[in-house]
Amino acid sequence: MIAAMMTAANLGARVTGWGFVVFTLGSICWSVVGLSTGQTNLLATNGFLTLVNLIGIWRWLGRQRAYEDGGQSASEASRRSALPTLFTATGITGLPVTASDGEVVGTVVEALVTCADGTVSYVVIRSGGVGGIGETLRAVARSDLDFGCKGFTLHHERTWFEALPELADGDWPAAPQAAGTTPARS
């Protein structure tokens, strides 16, 4: 159960990777039980799960961790240099969004990037709810936000944000929409 919580929480490569380590220990223990009690089905099932878990360890503590470390390294190096400050694109998920009046209005879910030039078109922000239940999603145009390494700042107050149309679950617009407009669909 601990391993399942660690992997389901999606708290980064290291936590997910260590979740697979815990899964591996469990599947090895169950394999030993299967071997010592003659339960070949238990042995075979957990032998296979051990293989799957080892792939998870390689993926999350090996490759994905290296990717995260590389991105973090570039972000930190840019903060110490005269070059523009960088942050990882995958790192924006979960960053807080603060309105111009200083009130936190939500957190970033996703950024939509244009294919032609690679610029951010809009950012999807979630507000309200608990654990995804009862949350509201809204699209905010890139031009209405200031990006920061620790979060985003709206150029408007909370009331402006709350007047934006809510996004339908799984049906996001092709372009950001202003309050009171009909969404553009692709």
C-alpha positions in Angstrom: 0.0 0.0 0.0 2.9 2.4 0.8 4.4 1.7 -2.7 1.1 2.3 -4.4 0.7 5.6 -2.6 4.2 6.6 -3.5 3.7 5.9 -7.2 0.1 7.2 -7.4 1.1 10.5 -5.8 3.3 11.4 -8.8 5.6 13.5 -6.6 8.6 13.2 -8.9 11.0 10.6 -10.2 12.7 9.9 -6.9 9.5 9.2 -4.9 8.0 7.2 -7.8 11.3 5.2 -8.1 11.5 4.5 -4.4 7.9 3.3 -4.7 9.0 0.7 -7.2 11.8 -0.3 -4.8 9.2 -1.0 -2.1 7.1 -2.9 -4.7 10.2 -4.9 -5.6 10.8 -5.9 -2.0 7.2 -7.0 -1.6 7.3 -9.1 -4.8 10.6 -10.7 -3.8 9.1 -11.6 -0.3 6.0 -13.0 -1.9 8.2 -15.0 -4.3 10.0 -16.5 -1.4 6.7 -17.4 0.2 5.6 -19.0 -3.0 8.8 -20.9 -3.4 8.9 -22.1 0.2 5.3 -23.3 0.3 5.2 -24.8 -3.2 2.7 -22.3 -4.6 4.0 -22.1 -8.1 1.3 -19.6 -9.2 2.3 -17.2 -6.4 6.0 -17.6 -7.4 5.4 -17.1 -11.1 3.1 -14.1 -10.6 5.5 -12.3 -8.2 8.6 -13.3 -10.2 7.0 -11.5 -13.2 6.0 -8.5 -10.9 9.7 -8.4 -9.7 10.8 -8.0 -13.3 8.2 -5.2 -14.0 9.2 -3.4 -10.7 12.9 -3.6 -11.7 12.0 -1.9 -15.0 10.1 0.7 -12.9 13.2 1.3 -10.8 15.4 1.7 -13.9 12.9 4.1 -15.5 12.2 6.3 -12.5 15.4 6.2 -10.5 17.6 5.9 -13.6 16.4 7.7 -16.7 13.6 10.0 -15.5 15.6 11.0 -12.4 18.5 12.0 -14.8 16.2 14.0 -16.9 14.8 15.9 -13.9 18.3 16.4 -12.5 19.4 17.8 -15.8 16.5 20.2 -16.0 17.0 21.3 -12.4 20.7 21.8 -13.0 20.1 24.1 -16.1 17.5 26.0 -14.0 19.9 26.6 -11.2 22.8 27.5 -13.5 20.7 30.0 -15.3 19.8 31.8 -12.0 23.5 32.3 -11.3 24.3 33.5 -14.8 23.8 36.6 -16.8 21.6 34.6 -19.2 17.8 34.6 -18.9 16.5 32.5 -16.1 15.1 29.1 -17.1 12.7 26.7 -15.6 11.7 23.3 -16.8 8.4 23.0 -18.8 7.4 19.9 -16.9 8.1 21.8 -13.6 5.2 24.2 -14.1 2.6 21.7 -13.1 1.5 22.5 -9.5 3.0 26.0 -9.4 0.8 28.5 -7.6 -0.9 31.3 -9.5 -1.3 34.6 -7.7 -3.7 37.4 -8.7 -2.5 41.0 -8.9 -4.2 41.6 -5.6 -1.9 39.0 -4.0 -4.5 36.3 -3.5 -3.6 32.8 -4.7 -6.2 31.7 -7.2 -5.1 28.2 -8.1 -2.3 26.1 -9.4 -1.1 25.3 -12.9 -2.3 22.1 -14.6 -0.8 22.4 -18.1 0.6 24.9 -20.6 -0.5 24.6 -24.3 2.3 25.5 -26.7 1.9 26.5 -30.4 3.4 24.1 -32.9 4.6 26.8 -35.3 6.9 28.8 -33.0 6.9 27.0 -29.7 5.4 29.8 -27.7 3.0 29.3 -24.8 -0.6 30.0 -26.0 -2.3 29.6 -22.7 -2.0 28.0 -19.3 -4.7 25.9 -17.7 -5.2 26.7 -14.0 -7.2 24.7 -11.5 -9.0 26.2 -8.5 -11.2 24.9 -5.8 -12.0 21.3 -5.0 -10.1 18.7 -3.2 -8.0 15.9 -4.9 -9.5 16.8 -8.3 -13.1 16.6 -7.1 -15.0 19.8 -7.5 -12.1 21.7 -9.1 -12.6 24.3 -11.8 -10.3 24.6 -14.8 -9.8 27.9 -16.7 -7.6 28.8 -19.6 -5.5 32.0 -19.1 -3.7 33.5 -22.1 0.1 33.8 -21.9 -0.3 37.6 -22.3 -2.3 37.7 -19.0 0.5 36.0 -16.9 4.0 36.7 -15.7 6.1 33.6 -15.4 8.3 33.1 -12.4 10.5 30.3 -11.2 8.4 29.8 -8.1 4.9 30.6 -9.6 2.8 32.7 -11.9 1.3 36.1 -11.4 -1.9 37.2 -13.1 -2.1 40.7 -14.5 -5.6 40.9 -13.1 -7.5 40.4 -9.8 -9.3 37.2 -8.7 -12.7 38.5 -9.9 -11.3 38.7 -13.5 -10.0 35.1 -13.2 -13.3 33.8 -11.8 -15.2 35.5 -14.7 -13.3 33.4 -17.3 -15.3 30.5 -18.7 -14.8 27.1 -17.1 -13.2 24.5 -19.3 -15.2 21.3 -20.0 -13.6 18.2 -18.7 -11.5 16.8 -21.6 -12.6 19.5 -24.1 -10.2 22.4 -24.0 -10.3 25.2 -26.5 -7.9 25.7 -29.4 -7.1 29.2 -28.1 -7.7 31.0 -24.8 -11.0 32.8 -24.4 -12.0 36.0 -22.7 -14.7 36.3 -20.1 -18.2 36.0 -21.7 -17.0 34.6 -25.1 -17.7 31.4 -26.9 -14.7 29.0 -27.0 -12.8 28.5 -30.3 -12.7 24.8 -31.2 -10.3 23.0 -33.5 
